[in-house]
């Protein structure tokens, strides 16, 4: 019998934050006792897996947007730029943001979307409309579960910014709600569509790394100036997470591409997670040097470690190291390293045009790194070959935002199976509550639930998809 402990409900996020259903008085549908531990709750009668379920064909994809801050507001116009997609409604608790988003769309020659805002339940009023097929959610993390679940229950598919939820109970409920409503919910993991990441994935599937043994990904981004900004994160929501919990709050950008390259949920699965955390020094030090003494942040105490590392084991004995670090002075990196019996790739390593380096046998020797450029050209994903120029013109983060949006719309318009499904999304996001649980147990490993309920061992398509066209418009 495994000695890996199950996760108690009180340990999730250190027992320090009430989010999602707990915060808004909603009742989750998943069996609470099972969903809050490493156990797998039973499906309700008639509830079936969403694995391999295609989207219904949509001639036009009509998008409703909830959350119009920096992230959501920046994505509205690029949704409208995708062929066969239109933004029909926009919503934010601050009504002026909805108005400004609608104004920007009109200035681009797009139809004016309906505007919702002014109250915490504005999104619910928007979801009563009958001209929305897909809901894009970009609100603060603590609302993702509430908004994602409501979108599914309204009969819409949902694309949710990271993370889709912050507690195991919530993650299980989103899985179950997706299965009951027969609607897809997927994580808006743009980094899974990064050009280097997709080339690395195709190289892994082609066997260039031999037998994959380990990977290393992270979100290392110096956010200190933005975290203390009075305008960037509304009501300082992101900084306040560092006062509530000791956890890996946002590891998915690094974890997801490595998991995809290892075929997690498609032949392998993540089984245990053990976390470590450094002392919380960075935010307090930055405040001491740069933040006026009358700033509200001086009433706060920061408890989350500057660097939180998750060591994840898989059923096949592979190791994934996923890191979260936003409170330290350092250049941006998602690390993005994958290694096996015949070689290794490492991203974010220097001035080469791709930013990556590679060492593969039998091509290379002499303990000398080689540039990644030739390999990326050979294994460039068809999505980048097809829409790379449009991505550069329409999307942020080097174009991968637009690639995610284009692909999502294409999947819906062509009636295809999602590249990323609710099971992938739940597994990747489980690192948030499970890291808190492990840290509360002094770094002991905890079990990672099997959100697929046994279907993980079967090979199936994912991000390494076959080329397809966007259906013609009109």
Beta strands, then each sheet from edge to edge (+ up, - down):
strand 1: 61-66
strand 2: 85-92
strand 3: 114-117
strand 4: 134-137
strand 5: 157-160
strand 6: 185-187
strand 7: 212-220
strand 8: 270-277
strand 9: 308-314
strand 10: 319-325
strand 11: 337-340
strand 12: 343-346
strand 13: 357-360
strand 14: 370-371
strand 15: 446-447
sheet 1: 3+ 2+ 1+ 4+ 5+ 6+
sheet 2: 14+ 13- 12+ 11- 7+ 10+ 9- 8+ 15-
end
